Amino acid sequence: MKTTMKTTMKTIGILGGMSAASTQLYYKRLCDQTRDRLGGLHSPELLIRSLDFARIEALQMAGDWDGAGHILNGEAMALELGGADMIVLATNTMHKLADQMMAGVGIPMLHIGDATAAAINAQGLKRPGLMATAFTMEQAFYTDRLRAAGLDPVIPNDADRADTHRIIYDELCKDITTQGSRAIYEAIAQRLVDDGADCLILGCTEVGMLLDPTNVSVPVFDTTLIHCDQALDAAL
């Protein structure tokens, strides 16, 4: 009689919806990678809490980060109570609130910036271009974390930051991709390379909808894929 080997897998709690488009990418990547690693009918043990991004975006635009942090903290606690062994916050921008979000939470959060920096350092690269929301590109919570890991991030100019941010919120977060926006992103990425970037961080979880290693001239670090793979490493 054939027996099936039991695989011990920890439960990954995903705090997502910011945007829903990127959370779908997280779910697919985690499912695909679990099947690839374990074979058969294996799939990941997940808890997913997907928020209404319109509510979060309104708080971002109003500068009410404390209000947003209060929401994320409650959701992180709910994931813990629901049985999650770890938390991934499926967005780069909201890592601005990582400390507030995890206050009083007893399970670890896997930080997307740390995972990305480790992947870049592992390849011996030092000057990553960064394409992300304006919050992530312009505020210290993300770039300082990269610098603390020994990296020297290259940031787009004012006009390119504005275009990058606009396309994320007006299109990618709504699951819209166009050839025109792809061309804009490709040109921004190339300008970062021309400014000395030796690789490119897709520093918003939706940017990989337009850019990947096939249309960027330097190594690409997709934060969504890196974050998912780190989470699965921890779960297995």
C-alpha positions in Angstrom: 0.0 0.0 0.0 1.4 3.4 -1.0 1.7 6.1 1.6 1.9 9.8 1.1 4.7 11.7 2.8 3.4 14.5 5.0 5.1 17.8 4.5 5.2 20.2 7.4 4.4 23.7 6.1 4.0 26.9 8.1 1.0 29.1 7.4 1.9 32.4 5.5 -0.4 35.3 6.4 -0.7 37.7 3.5 -1.9 41.3 4.2 -2.9 42.5 0.8 -5.3 44.4 -1.4 -2.9 47.2 -1.8 -3.5 46.7 -4.6 -5.6 43.7 -5.4 -3.6 43.3 -8.7 -0.4 42.6 -6.8 -2.0 40.3 -4.3 -3.2 38.1 -7.1 0.5 37.9 -8.2 1.5 36.9 -4.7 -1.1 34.1 -4.7 -0.1 32.8 -8.1 3.6 32.9 -7.4 3.3 31.1 -4.0 1.1 28.4 -5.6 3.4 27.9 -8.6 6.5 27.7 -6.5 5.0 25.3 -3.9 4.0 23.0 -6.7 7.4 23.3 -8.3 9.2 22.6 -5.1 7.0 19.8 -3.6 5.3 18.4 -6.7 2.0 16.6 -7.0 -1.0 18.4 -5.6 0.8 20.5 -3.1 -0.2 24.1 -2.5 0.8 26.7 0.1 -0.9 27.1 3.5 -2.2 30.7 3.4 -4.3 33.2 5.1 -5.1 36.2 3.0 -6.6 39.4 4.3 -7.3 41.7 1.3 -8.2 45.3 2.2 -10.2 47.8 0.2 -7.4 49.8 -1.4 -9.6 52.9 -2.0 -9.8 53.4 1.8 -6.0 53.0 2.2 -5.2 55.2 -0.8 -7.4 58.0 0.6 -5.5 57.9 3.8 -2.2 58.0 1.8 -3.3 61.1 -0.1 -4.5 62.8 3.1 -1.1 62.1 4.8 -3.0 60.2 7.5 -0.3 57.5 7.9 -1.2 57.0 11.6 -4.8 56.1 10.5 -3.5 53.6 7.9 -1.1 52.2 10.4 -3.9 51.6 12.9 -5.8 49.6 10.2 -2.7 47.5 9.3 -2.0 46.8 13.0 -5.5 45.4 13.5 -5.2 43.3 10.4 -1.8 41.9 11.4 -3.3 40.9 14.8 -6.2 39.2 13.0 -3.8 37.2 10.9 -2.0 36.1 14.0 -5.2 35.1 15.7 -6.3 33.3 12.6 -3.3 31.0 12.8 -0.6 32.6 10.6 3.0 31.8 11.5 4.4 34.8 9.7 3.2 37.8 7.8 4.0 39.2 4.4 2.8 42.7 3.6 2.0 42.5 -0.1 3.0 46.1 -0.9 6.3 48.0 -0.8 4.8 51.4 0.1 3.0 50.4 3.2 6.3 49.0 4.7 6.6 52.7 5.7 4.3 51.6 8.6 6.0 48.2 9.4 6.8 49.1 13.0 3.4 50.4 13.8 1.7 47.5 12.0 3.6 44.9 14.0 3.2 46.5 17.4 2.0 43.9 19.8 2.0 41.1 17.2 3.9 38.0 18.2 4.7 36.5 14.8 7.5 37.8 12.5 7.0 40.0 9.4 9.2 39.2 6.4 10.3 42.7 5.2 10.3 43.1 1.5 13.1 45.6 1.5 15.5 43.3 3.4 14.7 40.4 1.1 15.4 42.5 -1.9 18.6 44.0 -0.6 19.9 40.5 0.3 19.1 39.3 -3.2 21.0 42.2 -4.8 24.0 41.8 -2.5 24.1 38.0 -3.2 24.8 38.9 -6.9 27.5 41.5 -6.0 25.6 44.5 -7.3 25.6 47.8 -5.5 23.7 50.6 -7.4 20.1 49.5 -7.9 17.8 51.8 -9.8 14.5 52.1 -8.0 11.1 52.4 -9.7 8.2 52.5 -7.3 5.5 54.8 -5.9 6.6 58.4 -5.1 6.3 57.5 -1.4 8.8 54.7 -1.8 11.2 56.6 -4.1 11.2 59.9 -2.1 10.8 58.9 1.5 13.6 57.5 3.7 11.8 54.4 5.0 12.8 52.4 2.0 16.0 54.0 0.5 17.6 54.2 4.0 17.0 50.5 4.4 18.7 49.8 1.2 21.6 52.0 2.2 21.9 50.2 5.6 22.4 47.0 3.6 25.4 48.6 1.8 23.6 49.6 -1.4 23.6 53.0 -3.2 20.1 53.4 -4.8 19.7 55.5 -8.0 16.4 57.4 -8.0 14.6 58.7 -11.2 14.4 62.4 -11.9 11.3 64.4 -10.9 9.4 63.9 -14.2 10.2 60.2 -14.3 9.1 59.8 -10.7 5.8 61.5 -11.5 5.2 59.2 -14.5 6.2 56.1 -12.6 3.8 57.0 -9.7 0.9 58.0 -12.1 1.0 54.8 -14.1 1.0 52.7 -10.9 -2.1 54.3 -9.4 -4.0 55.1 -12.6 -3.3 51.9 -14.4 -1.5 49.0 -12.7 -3.4 49.1 -9.5 -6.5 48.7 -11.7 -5.0 45.8 -13.5 -4.6 47.9 -16.7 -1.4 47.5 -18.8 -0.8 49.4 -22.1 2.0 49.4 -24.6 2.4 53.1 -24.2 3.0 52.8 -20.4 5.4 49.9 -21.0 7.4 52.1 -23.4 7.5 54.9 -20.8 8.7 52.5 -18.1 11.3 51.0 -20.4 12.7 54.5 -21.1 12.8 55.4 -17.4 14.6 52.1 -16.6 17.2 52.9 -19.4 17.8 56.4 -18.0 18.5 54.9 -14.6 21.1 52.6 -16.3 22.6 55.6 -18.1 22.8 57.3 -14.6 24.9 54.4 -13.3 22.4 51.8 -12.0 23.9 48.3 -12.3 20.5 46.7 -11.7 16.8 47.6 -11.3 14.5 47.2 -8.3 10.8 46.8 -9.3 10.0 48.5 -6.1 6.3 48.5 -6.3 4.6 45.1 -6.3 2.8 46.0 -9.6 5.8 47.3 -11.6 6.5 43.7 -12.8 3.4 43.9 -14.8 5.3 46.1 -17.3 9.0 45.4 -16.7 11.0 42.1 -16.5 14.4 40.8 -17.6 13.3 40.7 -21.2 12.9 44.5 -21.6 15.5 45.9 -19.1 19.2 46.0 -19.9 20.5 45.2 -16.4 19.6 42.5 -13.9 16.0 43.0 -12.6 14.9 42.4 -9.0 11.1 42.0 -8.8 10.2 42.6 -5.2 7.0 40.6 -5.5 8.8 37.4 -6.7 11.6 37.8 -4.2 9.2 38.4 -1.3 7.1 35.3 -2.2 10.2 33.1 -2.5 11.5 34.3 0.9 8.1 33.5 2.4 8.1 30.1 1.0 11.6 29.4 2.2 10.5 30.3 5.7 7.3 28.2 5.4 9.1 25.1 4.3 
